[in-house]
Amino acid sequence: MNNMNYEARKNYAEMPKNVKQDCLKSNEAFVRLVWPVISEVCGGGVIRPIETFDGLVSRDLDILAGIDVLQIIDGLGCRGIASRVQFSDPKFGDKDWQTFTIRESRIGSTGETELEKRFRAVNGMRGIIAPYLTVQSYISVDGSRLVGCGVARTVDIFQAIEDGKFTRNSYDNANFLVIKYQDVAGVWNFC
């Protein structure tokens, strides 16, 4: 294992308390508000948020593979889901932006980004594990309801990126690629 991956795994355990709280808040919203709406279109089954487990395997799935949720489908197997839960900003109100966002960089971070990890994985580099589905969800300001969400195969989102169908945006000390749902083949949109 190279030093960067070792450092990322080590830093995961030392994650600041506020980041851990944000992860737990996002996981809780995904399980309570998002999954009941998208479960059927995703093939059903049971989900297990990766960040709620301790241990090297869960850390590796999260940090190295970008998998936030493990979906177990009876009689078929399991697959990874990447999830971005975005809580509405009070200055914009409850808004479904109808976009997928993928972190391109984070100010002050030298670690590998979401974009780098997923790009490597979806381009078939030696069979690297990647999330099969990506879910982007928008939650109300008060955290009580799902405002909207999109579900797509991760490879289809990256095809849109390769086709140049994205813009860039900066928010909260990070830079993101922004891909409209309408530009992703086979997207399922709840609004």
C-alpha positions, -999 to 999 in steps of 0.1 A, spaced: 0 0 0 14 34 -9 19 61 17 -10 83 4 -35 55 10 -20 47 44 -22 83 54 -58 85 42 -67 54 62 -49 68 92 -66 102 89 -100 86 86 -97 74 122 -86 109 132 -114 126 114 -125 158 132 -156 155 153 -177 179 132 -169 159 100 -179 126 118 -212 143 129 -219 155 93 -213 119 80 -237 105 106 -263 131 98 -260 123 61 -262 86 67 -293 90 89 -310 112 62 -302 87 35 -316 58 55 -347 76 67 -356 99 38 -339 89 6 -338 50 6 -375 46 11 -381 66 -21 -355 51 -43 -353 15 -30 -376 0 -56 -359 17 -86 -325 5 -72 -336 -31 -69 -346 -31 -32 -328 -51 -6 -311 -40 26 -286 -12 29 -257 -7 52 -240 27 54 -203 21 53 -193 50 75 -213 36 105 -189 6 108 -155 5 123 -126 -14 108 -102 -14 79 -126 -29 54 -153 -2 58 -126 25 58 -111 11 26 -145 9 9 -152 45 19 -118 61 13 -103 40 -15 -135 29 -34 -158 59 -27 -186 36 -15 -209 51 11 -236 25 12 -235 -13 6 -267 -26 -9 -275 -63 -3 -300 -78 -27 -314 -112 -17 -305 -139 -41 -283 -116 -62 -254 -103 -41 -243 -68 -31 -231 -36 -47 -218 -2 -37 -236 31 -38 -220 65 -37 -242 90 -19 -241 127 -16 -267 141 8 -269 179 5 -289 198 31 -306 229 17 -290 262 25 -314 286 42 -304 315 19 -317 294 -11 -346 276 6 -356 241 -1 -343 235 -36 -337 205 -58 -308 215 -80 -312 184 -102 -275 179 -105 -249 154 -95 -218 170 -78 -184 153 -76 -157 168 -55 -128 178 -77 -106 193 -49 -107 205 -14 -88 236 -2 -59 225 20 -62 188 12 -35 168 -5 -54 135 -5 -69 119 -35 -103 133 -44 -137 117 -52 -131 126 -89 -97 109 -90 -108 78 -72 -140 73 -93 -124 82 -126 -97 56 -120 -122 29 -110 -148 35 -137 -121 34 -164 -115 -2 -155 -81 2 -140 -73 -35 -131 -109 -42 -119 -108 -16 -91 -140 -15 -70 -163 14 -76 -198 24 -67 -222 9 -92 -248 36 -85 -245 73 -75 -273 90 -56 -275 127 -52 -302 139 -28 -314 173 -15 -329 175 19 -350 203 33 -335 231 54 -351 216 86 -339 181 77 -374 167 77 -380 157 41 -365 148 8 -368 177 -17 -355 158 -46 -329 132 -58 -313 116 -88 -300 81 -92 -277 70 -121 -250 44 -128 -217 59 -119 -203 50 -153 -230 71 -170 -222 101 -149 -185 98 -160 -195 94 -196 -213 128 -193 -181 142 -178 -160 128 -206 -184 143 -231 -178 177 -215 -213 180 -201 -204 196 -168 -197 230 -151 -176 238 -121 -187 253 -88 -170 261 -55 -187 258 -21 -176 253 15 -138 251 7 -142 226 -21 -144 226 -59 -170 204 -76 -179 192 -110 -216 198 -115 -235 175 -139 -272 181 -147 -295 151 -144 -307 157 -180 -272 152 -193 -268 117 -178 -281 87 -197 -307 66 -178 -310 89 -148 -339 84 -125 -351 117 -110 -375 121 -80 -387 156 -74 
